[in-house]
Amino acid sequence: MQEHIQDAFKNAQKQIRKACDLYGECHLDQNKYEVISHPRRIIEVNIPVRMDHGSIKMFTGYRSQHNDARGPFKGGIRFHQDVNISEVKALSMWMTFKCAVIDIPLWGGKWGIIVNPKELSEGELERLSRGYVREIYKYIGPETDVPAPDVNTNPKIMAWMMDEYSKLVGKYSPGSFTGKPLTSGGSKGRGTATAQGGVYVLEKILELKWEKISGKTIVLQGAGNAGLTMAELLIHLWAKVVGISDSRWWIYNPKGLDITKISEIKANRRSVIEYSDAEKMGEQEVLEKECDILIPAALENQITGQNVRNIKAKLILELANGPITPEADTALQEMGVDIIPDILANAGGVMVSYFEQVQNNLNYYWEAEEVDTKLHKKITHAAADVYATAQEYSTTYRAAAYIVAMKRIFDAMKDRGEV
Ligand code: NAD
């Protein structure tokens, strides 16, 4: 059984425990850890879907709503065959800290459905998406819980879901889902926001360390919305992407990969294996190749106790959620590898989702430059905060990010009399 199926929630709790211990207030008051280390509500649904050949198949889905002291729940919907309750709970908890570290008034939630969408036809996927909304619509809404895309979900699916929600509540409700197409109330800049935020965070942290992106060699795990977009943005900053993977294959060329060609291959729903000018290899190998910066952008628990000692990169940017286990995290610290943690590195997505919500609620839409300026300002500010906190507490960027977030979370909970 895959490690992440067992451990994601426990791993998330361990990260929070560690930061709590560093941040004196939790140490003095155990109740604080108790309150934030568990989600408030877990919903399980079973969705009947009429398959193309006429039979009905049931699909199971979950929602974890972690905490809403700072605003409505926010978090992606994942379609994946390995989705499980532990993973969904962990992802919802990370969302709470992510929203707090970048200081937006939303709290953590996560949805997951156990399905391999590659095995469904377009019609089956639409019926599953709409069926899911029929099961959950009473628990979501623009002021309560606003889902967004995540692994294997995309703007088209968000548009189906928003449409179904609008029909069920009897009014057009674009603010019920984010990550929608522009024609259905989406925000300019949302498609690239996760990667763009990652680039801004990376630039800021490197700048504070007196370094630059240009000339750095990069390896990315994952060639999806987050990973491939990040590769496209990085080559414009003169970085050299030497390795990239999708779920099936890794490719590697120390002289650099042609990302435009790889984007064309992926746009045609094919694998990176079809790229000719590179070494091709099995699942984990490329993680262990020489590079300056390693960017996991696929799933949880990819760098573990088993492979961590083979990592050669000196800096890891976690574009995926939870790609490093706590055991590997400790080892990387001993090895002197800096990690820019997921709750900061991939927060650009939820930030622009928040901007989308604001625009939907105002029914007033911003130009791309306005979205980008706001994203840049807020996320570089958060990166600088995390960097300064790491110096202040002599700790890692991960612990620092949790400390920055925790202060805001506890202040909000205290104001509401929760702790
Ligand atoms: P996606 O479905 O668009 O892409 C995922 C990519 O990972 C695909 O290329 C897939 O082939 C690859 N992949 C899957 N399993 C793999 C494996 N075992 N080894 C190597 N590659 C594998 O998903 P995404 O939206 O890019 O999300 C990727 C990560 O980023 C997830 O952890 C997600 O939670 C996180 N994230 C995404 C967003 C967003 O806005 N999309 C925001 C924040 C965080």
Boltz pocket constraint, residues with backbone or C-beta under 6 A from the ligand:
constraints:
  - pocket:
      binder: B
      contacts: [[A, 149], [A, 150], [A, 151], [A, 152], [A, 153], [A, 190], [A, 194], [A, 221], [A, 222], [A, 223], [A, 224], [A, 225], [A, 226], [A, 227], [A, 245], [A, 246], [A, 247], [A, 248], [A, 283], [A, 297], [A, 298], [A, 299], [A, 300], [A, 319], [A, 320], [A, 321], [A, 346], [A, 347], [A, 349], [A, 350]]
      max_distance: 6.0
